[in-house]
Amino acid sequence: VQLQASGGGLVQPGGFRSVSCAASGFTFTPYYMYWRRLTPGKGLELVSVISGAGQVIAQASSVKGRFTISRDNDKSTMYLQMTDLKPEDRALYLCARGETYYSEYLPYWGKGTQVTVSS
């Protein structure tokens, strides 16, 4: 199982960024996929979860209305579109694969992509 996150970078406050997570080494479709983020102050935080069928299962209240999780099962890729970015969104964004149902157990993680929000 391999998960490769990409798309991070420097964004101005109020800006937009889209990050993606390319998966390989397993059949992508059935598995729940997760975005989490790691910040020095808050630690590891759940951002959003999407089911194998593309249903949004969970989302952090801090990103509701601003972030959109999606997936393309044909491309084995998950996405996170981030709008109206705030300095507190600065984090290492990590993608993870769960099970074929919602679970707190996430056996596989990618290395993450850094998003910095600063003017």
SENUDO-282804 format. One record per atom (N, C-alpha, C): residue number from 1; residue in three letters; x negated, y negated, z. Coordinates in Angstrom, 2 decimals, always signed. Atoms other than C-alpha are relative to their C-alpha. Layout:
SENUDO-282804
FILUM, NUM, ALA, X, Y, Z $
...
***
This chain:
SENUDO-282804
FILUM, 1, VAL, -0.86, +1.19, +0.00 $
FILUM, 1, VAL, +0.00, +0.00, +0.00 $
FILUM, 1, VAL, -0.89, -1.24, +0.00 $
FILUM, 2, GLN, +0.73, +1.27, +0.04 $
FILUM, 2, GLN, -1.34, -3.40, -0.98 $
FILUM, 2, GLN, +0.98, -1.15, -0.17 $
FILUM, 3, LEU, -0.81, +1.20, +0.08 $
FILUM, 3, LEU, +0.21, -6.80, -0.48 $
FILUM, 3, LEU, -0.94, -1.18, -0.18 $
FILUM, 4, GLN, +0.88, +1.13, +0.31 $
FILUM, 4, GLN, -1.40, -9.87, -2.01 $
FILUM, 4, GLN, +0.82, -1.27, -0.06 $
FILUM, 5, ALA, -0.68, +1.29, -0.04 $
FILUM, 5, ALA, -0.07, -13.27, -1.04 $
FILUM, 5, ALA, -0.84, -1.04, -0.74 $
FILUM, 6, SER, +0.70, +1.05, +0.73 $
FILUM, 6, SER, -0.94, -16.27, -3.18 $
FILUM, 6, SER, +0.89, -1.22, -0.13 $
FILUM, 7, GLY, -0.77, +1.20, +0.26 $
FILUM, 7, GLY, +0.12, -19.80, -3.99 $
FILUM, 7, GLY, -0.14, -1.10, +1.03 $
FILUM, 8, GLY, +0.17, +1.01, -1.02 $
FILUM, 8, GLY, -0.91, -21.64, -0.88 $
FILUM, 8, GLY, -0.87, -1.16, -0.48 $
FILUM, 9, GLY, +0.82, +1.15, +0.35 $
FILUM, 9, GLY, -2.67, -24.97, -0.87 $
FILUM, 9, GLY, +0.39, -1.21, +0.83 $
FILUM, 10, LEU, -0.27, +1.25, -0.70 $
FILUM, 10, LEU, -2.48, -28.58, +0.24 $
FILUM, 10, LEU, +1.22, -0.69, -0.62 $
FILUM, 11, VAL, -1.23, +0.63, +0.45 $
FILUM, 11, VAL, +0.91, -30.27, +0.00 $
FILUM, 11, VAL, +0.26, -1.23, +0.87 $
FILUM, 12, GLN, -0.35, +1.18, -0.77 $
FILUM, 12, GLN, +2.05, -33.71, +1.03 $
FILUM, 12, GLN, +1.32, +0.22, +0.73 $
FILUM, 13, PRO, -1.29, -0.09, -0.69 $
FILUM, 13, PRO, +4.86, -34.05, +3.58 $
FILUM, 13, PRO, +1.15, -0.36, -0.94 $
FILUM, 14, GLY, -1.13, +0.18, +0.90 $
FILUM, 14, GLY, +8.20, -33.81, +1.83 $
FILUM, 14, GLY, -0.14, +0.71, -1.31 $
FILUM, 15, GLY, +0.28, -0.66, +1.26 $
FILUM, 15, GLY, +6.66, -31.81, -0.96 $
FILUM, 15, GLY, +0.55, +1.41, -0.09 $
FILUM, 16, PHE, -0.49, -1.34, +0.34 $
FILUM, 16, PHE, +7.36, -28.43, -2.51 $
FILUM, 16, PHE, -1.18, +0.94, -0.24 $
FILUM, 17, ARG, +1.00, -1.02, +0.29 $
FILUM, 17, ARG, +5.36, -25.22, -2.64 $
FILUM, 17, ARG, +0.69, +1.34, -0.11 $
FILUM, 18, SER, -0.52, -1.35, +0.13 $
FILUM, 18, SER, +6.10, -21.71, -3.80 $
FILUM, 18, SER, -1.14, +0.98, +0.18 $
FILUM, 19, VAL, +1.00, -1.05, -0.21 $
FILUM, 19, VAL, +4.14, -18.75, -2.51 $
FILUM, 19, VAL, +0.61, +1.33, -0.40 $
FILUM, 20, SER, -0.49, -1.29, +0.44 $
FILUM, 20, SER, +4.38, -15.19, -3.72 $
FILUM, 20, SER, -0.79, +1.12, +0.66 $
FILUM, 21, CYS, +0.62, -1.18, -0.57 $
FILUM, 21, CYS, +3.55, -11.72, -2.52 $
FILUM, 21, CYS, +0.15, +1.14, -0.99 $
FILUM, 22, ALA, +0.00, -1.09, +0.96 $
FILUM, 22, ALA, +2.60, -9.11, -5.09 $
FILUM, 22, ALA, -0.27, +1.32, +0.71 $
FILUM, 23, ALA, +0.12, -1.29, -0.68 $
FILUM, 23, ALA, +3.09, -5.56, -3.91 $
FILUM, 23, ALA, -0.42, +1.09, -0.97 $
FILUM, 24, SER, +0.41, -1.14, +0.81 $
FILUM, 24, SER, +1.50, -2.38, -5.21 $
FILUM, 24, SER, -0.26, +1.21, +0.90 $
FILUM, 25, GLY, +0.31, -1.21, -0.75 $
FILUM, 25, GLY, +0.91, +1.19, -4.18 $
FILUM, 25, GLY, +1.21, +0.69, +0.61 $
FILUM, 26, PHE, -1.21, -0.64, -0.50 $
FILUM, 26, PHE, +4.51, +1.99, -3.31 $
FILUM, 26, PHE, +1.17, -0.46, -0.85 $
FILUM, 27, THR, -1.21, +0.39, +0.71 $
FILUM, 27, THR, +8.01, +1.84, -4.75 $
FILUM, 27, THR, +0.64, -1.16, +0.73 $
FILUM, 28, PHE, -0.34, +1.26, -0.66 $
FILUM, 28, PHE, +8.97, -1.74, -3.97 $
FILUM, 28, PHE, +1.47, -0.09, +0.39 $
FILUM, 29, THR, -1.44, +0.31, -0.09 $
FILUM, 29, THR, +12.75, -1.66, -4.35 $
FILUM, 29, THR, +0.65, +0.28, +1.35 $
FILUM, 30, PRO, -0.80, -0.28, -1.19 $
FILUM, 30, PRO, +14.02, +0.03, -1.18 $
FILUM, 30, PRO, -0.42, -0.75, +1.27 $
FILUM, 31, TYR, +0.56, +0.48, -1.25 $
FILUM, 31, TYR, +11.85, -1.76, +1.33 $
FILUM, 31, TYR, +0.34, -1.45, +0.32 $
FILUM, 32, TYR, -0.16, +1.34, -0.51 $
FILUM, 32, TYR, +12.66, -4.76, +3.46 $
FILUM, 32, TYR, -1.38, -0.68, -0.02 $
FILUM, 33, MET, +1.25, +0.76, +0.05 $
FILUM, 33, MET, +10.06, -7.47, +3.01 $
FILUM, 33, MET, +0.13, -1.23, +0.89 $
FILUM, 34, TYR, +0.01, +1.04, -1.02 $
FILUM, 34, TYR, +9.07, -10.14, +5.49 $
FILUM, 34, TYR, -1.03, -1.08, -0.34 $
FILUM, 35, TRP, +0.98, +1.09, -0.06 $
FILUM, 35, TRP, +7.43, -13.53, +5.48 $
FILUM, 35, TRP, -0.12, -0.38, +1.48 $
FILUM, 36, ARG, +0.29, +0.54, -1.32 $
FILUM, 36, ARG, +5.79, -14.50, +8.73 $
FILUM, 36, ARG, -1.10, -1.03, -0.17 $
FILUM, 37, ARG, +1.07, +0.97, +0.08 $
FILUM, 37, ARG, +3.46, -17.36, +9.49 $
FILUM, 37, ARG, -0.74, -0.08, +1.33 $
FILUM, 38, LEU, +0.87, +0.05, -1.17 $
FILUM, 38, LEU, +0.58, -17.82, +11.88 $
FILUM, 38, LEU, -0.55, -1.40, +0.15 $
FILUM, 39, THR, +0.52, +1.33, -0.28 $
FILUM, 39, THR, -0.23, -21.13, +13.46 $
FILUM, 39, THR, -0.75, +0.03, +1.32 $
FILUM, 40, PRO, +0.77, -0.02, -1.26 $
FILUM, 40, PRO, -2.73, -21.94, +16.20 $
FILUM, 40, PRO, +0.86, -0.28, +1.22 $
FILUM, 41, GLY, -0.78, +0.38, -1.15 $
FILUM, 41, GLY, -0.09, -23.46, +18.43 $
FILUM, 41, GLY, +1.14, +0.95, +0.34 $
FILUM, 42, LYS, -1.19, -0.84, -0.21 $
FILUM, 42, LYS, +2.90, -21.14, +17.96 $
FILUM, 42, LYS, -0.26, +1.48, -0.13 $
FILUM, 43, GLY, +0.26, -1.42, +0.20 $
FILUM, 43, GLY, +1.24, -17.87, +17.12 $
FILUM, 43, GLY, +0.72, +0.52, -1.23 $
FILUM, 44, LEU, -0.65, -0.64, +1.13 $
FILUM, 44, LEU, +3.03, -15.46, +14.82 $
FILUM, 44, LEU, +1.51, -0.23, +0.07 $
FILUM, 45, GLU, -1.42, +0.36, +0.03 $
FILUM, 45, GLU, +6.49, -16.60, +13.78 $
FILUM, 45, GLU, +0.68, +0.62, -1.21 $
FILUM, 46, LEU, -0.79, -0.51, +1.12 $
FILUM, 46, LEU, +9.15, -14.93, +11.67 $
FILUM, 46, LEU, +0.49, -1.16, -0.84 $
FILUM, 47, VAL, -0.52, +1.02, +0.90 $
FILUM, 47, VAL, +10.01, -17.03, +8.62 $
FILUM, 47, VAL, +1.30, +0.48, -0.64 $
FILUM, 48, SER, -1.18, -0.49, +0.68 $
FILUM, 48, SER, +12.43, -14.91, +6.63 $
FILUM, 48, SER, -0.17, +1.48, -0.34 $
FILUM, 49, VAL, -0.02, -1.42, +0.31 $
FILUM, 49, VAL, +13.43, -11.33, +5.81 $
FILUM, 49, VAL, +0.98, +0.22, -1.14 $
FILUM, 50, ILE, -0.88, -0.31, +1.12 $
FILUM, 50, ILE, +14.92, -9.91, +2.63 $
FILUM, 50, ILE, +0.12, +1.51, -0.16 $
FILUM, 51, SER, -0.21, -1.43, +0.17 $
FILUM, 51, SER, +16.45, -6.51, +2.04 $
FILUM, 51, SER, -0.48, +0.45, -1.38 $
FILUM, 52, GLY, +0.39, -0.52, +1.30 $
FILUM, 52, GLY, +15.56, -4.23, -0.84 $
FILUM, 52, GLY, +0.91, -0.45, -1.12 $
FILUM, 53, ALA, -0.98, +0.44, +1.01 $
FILUM, 53, ALA, +18.71, -5.34, -2.64 $
FILUM, 53, ALA, +0.00, -1.50, -0.20 $
FILUM, 54, GLY, +0.09, +1.45, +0.18 $
FILUM, 54, GLY, +17.81, -9.01, -2.24 $
FILUM, 54, GLY, +0.86, -0.81, +0.93 $
FILUM, 55, GLN, -0.81, +0.73, -0.98 $
FILUM, 55, GLN, +20.03, -9.93, +0.69 $
FILUM, 55, GLN, -0.90, -0.62, +1.05 $
FILUM, 56, VAL, +0.77, +0.67, -1.05 $
FILUM, 56, VAL, +18.61, -12.48, +3.10 $
FILUM, 56, VAL, +0.53, +0.48, +1.34 $
FILUM, 57, ILE, -0.40, -0.62, -1.24 $
FILUM, 57, ILE, +18.66, -10.75, +6.44 $
FILUM, 57, ILE, -0.20, -0.92, +1.19 $
FILUM, 58, ALA, +0.29, +0.88, -1.13 $
FILUM, 58, ALA, +17.11, -13.31, +8.74 $
FILUM, 58, ALA, -0.84, -1.17, -0.49 $
FILUM, 59, GLN, +0.77, +1.19, +0.34 $
FILUM, 59, GLN, +15.60, -16.75, +8.63 $
FILUM, 59, GLN, -0.18, -0.83, +1.26 $
FILUM, 60, ALA, +0.26, +0.84, -1.16 $
FILUM, 60, ALA, +13.99, -18.96, +11.23 $
FILUM, 60, ALA, +0.82, -1.28, -0.10 $
FILUM, 61, SER, -0.82, +1.22, +0.01 $
FILUM, 61, SER, +16.16, -21.91, +12.24 $
FILUM, 61, SER, -0.81, -1.21, -0.46 $
FILUM, 62, SER, +0.85, +1.14, +0.36 $
FILUM, 62, SER, +13.21, -24.22, +11.65 $
FILUM, 62, SER, -0.16, -0.18, -1.50 $
FILUM, 63, VAL, +0.16, +0.10, +1.45 $
FILUM, 63, VAL, +13.22, -23.47, +7.92 $
FILUM, 63, VAL, +1.31, +0.09, -0.76 $
FILUM, 64, LYS, -1.30, -0.12, +0.69 $
FILUM, 64, LYS, +16.93, -23.06, +7.18 $
FILUM, 64, LYS, +0.32, -1.28, -0.77 $
FILUM, 65, GLY, -0.32, +1.14, +0.85 $
FILUM, 65, GLY, +18.03, -25.25, +4.35 $
FILUM, 65, GLY, -1.19, -0.55, -0.77 $
FILUM, 66, ARG, +1.21, +0.47, +0.68 $
FILUM, 66, ARG, +14.44, -25.83, +3.26 $
FILUM, 66, ARG, -0.76, +1.11, -0.72 $
FILUM, 67, PHE, +0.73, -1.13, +0.58 $
FILUM, 67, PHE, +12.94, -22.39, +2.52 $
FILUM, 67, PHE, +0.97, +1.01, -0.58 $
FILUM, 68, THR, -0.81, -1.02, +0.64 $
FILUM, 68, THR, +14.32, -19.75, +0.19 $
FILUM, 68, THR, -0.86, +1.21, -0.30 $
FILUM, 69, ILE, +0.68, -1.27, +0.28 $
FILUM, 69, ILE, +13.19, -16.14, +0.15 $
FILUM, 69, ILE, +0.71, +0.69, -1.15 $
FILUM, 70, SER, -0.58, -0.76, +1.12 $
FILUM, 70, SER, +13.72, -14.04, -2.97 $
FILUM, 70, SER, -0.96, +1.10, -0.40 $
FILUM, 71, ARG, +0.86, -1.07, +0.48 $
FILUM, 71, ARG, +12.34, -11.01, -4.71 $
FILUM, 71, ARG, +0.38, +0.38, -1.42 $
FILUM, 72, ASP, -0.21, -0.54, +1.34 $
FILUM, 72, ASP, +11.96, -9.59, -8.20 $
FILUM, 72, ASP, -0.48, +1.45, +0.04 $
FILUM, 73, ASN, +0.37, -1.40, -0.14 $
FILUM, 73, ASN, +12.04, -5.83, -7.93 $
FILUM, 73, ASN, -0.68, +0.56, -1.25 $
FILUM, 74, ASP, +0.66, -0.45, +1.24 $
FILUM, 74, ASP, +11.02, -5.38, -11.56 $
FILUM, 74, ASP, -1.47, -0.35, +0.01 $
FILUM, 75, LYS, +1.39, +0.44, -0.07 $
FILUM, 75, LYS, +7.81, -7.27, -10.81 $
FILUM, 75, LYS, -0.67, +0.37, +1.31 $
FILUM, 76, SER, +0.53, -0.37, -1.32 $
FILUM, 76, SER, +7.35, -5.86, -7.29 $
FILUM, 76, SER, -0.60, -1.22, +0.70 $
FILUM, 77, THR, +0.49, +1.26, -0.55 $
FILUM, 77, THR, +6.99, -9.41, -6.05 $
FILUM, 77, THR, +1.08, -0.68, +0.83 $
FILUM, 78, MET, -0.87, +0.79, -0.85 $
FILUM, 78, MET, +8.51, -11.44, -3.25 $
FILUM, 78, MET, -0.46, -1.46, -0.04 $
FILUM, 79, TYR, +0.32, +1.42, +0.10 $
FILUM, 79, TYR, +8.67, -15.21, -3.21 $
FILUM, 79, TYR, +0.51, -0.76, +1.23 $
FILUM, 80, LEU, -0.50, +0.93, -1.01 $
FILUM, 80, LEU, +9.07, -18.04, -0.71 $
FILUM, 80, LEU, -0.13, -1.40, -0.59 $
FILUM, 81, GLN, -0.01, +1.36, +0.50 $
FILUM, 81, GLN, +10.10, -21.39, -2.09 $
FILUM, 81, GLN, +0.22, -0.93, +1.18 $
FILUM, 82, MET, -0.01, +0.90, -1.15 $
FILUM, 82, MET, +9.44, -24.16, +0.39 $
FILUM, 82, MET, +0.18, -1.43, -0.48 $
FILUM, 83, THR, -0.26, +1.40, +0.35 $
FILUM, 83, THR, +10.91, -27.63, +0.06 $
FILUM, 83, THR, -0.04, -0.86, +1.25 $
FILUM, 84, ASP, +0.02, +0.95, -1.11 $
FILUM, 84, ASP, +10.77, -30.75, +2.22 $
FILUM, 84, ASP, -0.99, +0.46, +1.08 $
FILUM, 85, LEU, +0.99, -0.53, -0.94 $
FILUM, 85, LEU, +7.60, -29.47, +3.82 $
FILUM, 85, LEU, -0.39, -1.04, +1.05 $
FILUM, 86, LYS, +0.34, +0.84, -1.14 $
FILUM, 86, LYS, +6.66, -30.86, +7.21 $
FILUM, 86, LYS, -1.37, +0.41, +0.52 $
FILUM, 87, PRO, +1.31, -0.36, -0.55 $
FILUM, 87, PRO, +3.31, -30.98, +8.98 $
FILUM, 87, PRO, +0.04, +1.27, +0.86 $
FILUM, 88, GLU, -0.10, -1.20, -0.84 $
FILUM, 88, GLU, +4.57, -28.30, +11.37 $
FILUM, 88, GLU, +0.17, +1.29, -0.78 $
FILUM, 89, ASP, -0.05, -1.20, +0.85 $
FILUM, 89, ASP, +4.96, -25.92, +8.42 $
FILUM, 89, ASP, -1.40, +0.49, -0.37 $
FILUM, 90, ARG, +1.37, -0.41, +0.28 $
FILUM, 90, ARG, +1.20, -25.79, +8.17 $
FILUM, 90, ARG, -0.29, +1.34, +0.70 $
FILUM, 91, ALA, +0.20, -1.35, -0.57 $
FILUM, 91, ALA, +0.30, -22.11, +8.65 $
FILUM, 91, ALA, -0.63, +0.91, -1.03 $
FILUM, 92, LEU, +0.38, -1.10, +0.88 $
FILUM, 92, LEU, -1.15, -18.97, +7.23 $
FILUM, 92, LEU, +1.25, +0.83, -0.23 $
FILUM, 93, TYR, -1.22, -0.72, +0.33 $
FILUM, 93, TYR, +1.78, -17.37, +5.44 $
FILUM, 93, TYR, -0.34, +1.43, -0.38 $
FILUM, 94, LEU, +0.30, -1.42, +0.14 $
FILUM, 94, LEU, +1.73, -13.61, +5.66 $
FILUM, 94, LEU, +1.23, +0.75, -0.51 $
FILUM, 95, CYS, -1.10, -0.86, +0.41 $
FILUM, 95, CYS, +3.84, -11.09, +3.81 $
FILUM, 95, CYS, -0.24, +1.40, +0.57 $
FILUM, 96, ALA, +0.09, -1.33, -0.60 $
FILUM, 96, ALA, +4.61, -7.72, +5.27 $
FILUM, 96, ALA, +1.12, +0.88, -0.54 $
FILUM, 97, ARG, -1.01, -0.99, +0.39 $
FILUM, 97, ARG, +6.46, -4.58, +4.31 $
FILUM, 97, ARG, +0.51, +0.71, +1.22 $
FILUM, 98, GLY, -0.60, -0.75, -1.10 $
FILUM, 98, GLY, +8.87, -3.01, +6.69 $
FILUM, 98, GLY, +0.43, +1.37, -0.44 $
FILUM, 99, GLU, -0.59, -1.28, +0.34 $
FILUM, 99, GLU, +11.05, +0.03, +6.38 $
FILUM, 99, GLU, +1.14, -0.21, -0.99 $
FILUM, 100, THR, -1.15, +0.14, +0.90 $
FILUM, 100, THR, +14.12, +0.70, +4.26 $
FILUM, 100, THR, +1.24, -0.47, +0.74 $
FILUM, 101, TYR, -1.03, +0.60, -0.83 $
FILUM, 101, TYR, +16.17, -0.87, +7.03 $
FILUM, 101, TYR, -0.69, -1.07, +0.83 $
FILUM, 102, TYR, +0.62, +1.05, -0.79 $
FILUM, 102, TYR, +15.66, -3.86, +9.29 $
FILUM, 102, TYR, -0.69, +0.60, +1.21 $
FILUM, 103, SER, +0.76, -0.52, -1.12 $
FILUM, 103, SER, +12.99, -3.16, +11.85 $
FILUM, 103, SER, -1.04, -1.03, +0.41 $
FILUM, 104, GLU, +1.08, +0.85, -0.48 $
FILUM, 104, GLU, +10.52, -5.05, +14.00 $
FILUM, 104, GLU, -1.37, +0.62, -0.29 $
FILUM, 105, TYR, +1.25, -0.72, +0.28 $
FILUM, 105, TYR, +7.92, -2.46, +13.05 $
FILUM, 105, TYR, -0.41, -0.28, -1.44 $
FILUM, 106, LEU, +0.49, +0.36, +1.31 $
FILUM, 106, LEU, +5.89, -3.75, +10.12 $
FILUM, 106, LEU, -1.36, +0.65, -0.21 $
FILUM, 107, PRO, +1.25, -0.75, +0.10 $
FILUM, 107, PRO, +3.27, -1.21, +9.12 $
FILUM, 107, PRO, -1.03, -0.54, -0.97 $
FILUM, 108, TYR, +0.93, +0.47, +1.01 $
FILUM, 108, TYR, +1.75, -3.08, +6.21 $
FILUM, 108, TYR, +0.05, -1.52, -0.14 $
FILUM, 109, TRP, +0.12, +1.45, +0.08 $
FILUM, 109, TRP, +0.49, -6.64, +5.97 $
FILUM, 109, TRP, -0.98, -0.38, -1.09 $
FILUM, 110, GLY, +0.99, +0.59, +0.89 $
FILUM, 110, GLY, -1.23, -8.74, +3.34 $
FILUM, 110, GLY, -0.89, -0.94, +0.80 $
FILUM, 111, LYS, +0.94, +0.89, -0.67 $
FILUM, 111, LYS, -4.05, -11.15, +4.14 $
FILUM, 111, LYS, +0.53, -1.40, +0.18 $
FILUM, 112, GLY, -0.59, +1.31, -0.18 $
FILUM, 112, GLY, -1.92, -14.25, +3.78 $
FILUM, 112, GLY, -0.56, -1.07, -0.92 $
FILUM, 113, THR, +0.41, +1.15, +0.79 $
FILUM, 113, THR, -2.13, -17.56, +2.00 $
FILUM, 113, THR, +0.24, -1.26, +0.83 $
FILUM, 114, GLN, -0.05, +1.17, -0.88 $
FILUM, 114, GLN, -2.82, -20.87, +3.74 $
FILUM, 114, GLN, +0.77, -1.14, -0.66 $
FILUM, 115, VAL, -0.72, +1.20, +0.44 $
FILUM, 115, VAL, -0.38, -23.75, +3.37 $
FILUM, 115, VAL, -0.31, -1.12, +0.98 $
FILUM, 116, THR, +0.31, +1.16, -0.84 $
FILUM, 116, THR, -1.50, -27.13, +4.67 $
FILUM, 116, THR, +0.85, -1.17, -0.46 $
FILUM, 117, VAL, -0.87, +1.12, +0.31 $
FILUM, 117, VAL, +0.92, -30.03, +4.85 $
FILUM, 117, VAL, -0.61, -1.25, +0.63 $
FILUM, 118, SER, +0.69, +1.18, -0.50 $
FILUM, 118, SER, -0.86, -33.32, +5.13 $
FILUM, 118, SER, -0.03, -1.08, -1.07 $
FILUM, 119, SER, +0.11, +1.11, +0.94 $
FILUM, 119, SER, -0.98, -36.75, +3.56 $
FILUM, 119, SER, -1.46, -0.43, -0.12 $
***
